[in-house]
Amino acid sequence: MSEKIKIYHNPRCRKSREVFHLLTEKSIDFDTVLYLNQPPSKDTVSWLFNTYLGNPEDLIRKNETLWKENFKGKSMTKEAIIESVTKHPILLERPLLVTEDSVILGRPLENISSFLQRNTY
């Protein structure tokens, strides 16, 4: 039995919809986290950043106007980035595929496909 998957999803985002549809097409049981409607707690954001195996900056939407106007070019600690994402969840990159012990960025879509091939879903 495989563990439950969560997708941090924004239905207005094309890439997020692609991952959502991929999981649905493969009949994978998953929970949807509409993180803009129900922002994650600081503990959750911290867990996402600390569990993600790649560069934590990958989890930031650097093209968001909010990021460009307030944070771009500033030297920020991981804690400061986590605090910023907690206050402004729009800054969290999407889609994220989350399991008990992993966080996978769904950009490019091949990241999700590779994860699914390595696991039994």
Summary of the structure (lengths in Angstrom):
residues: 121
radius of gyration: 14.2
end to end distance: 8.2
largest distance: 45.6
contacts: 325
relative contact order: 0.23
helix: 45%
strand: 13%
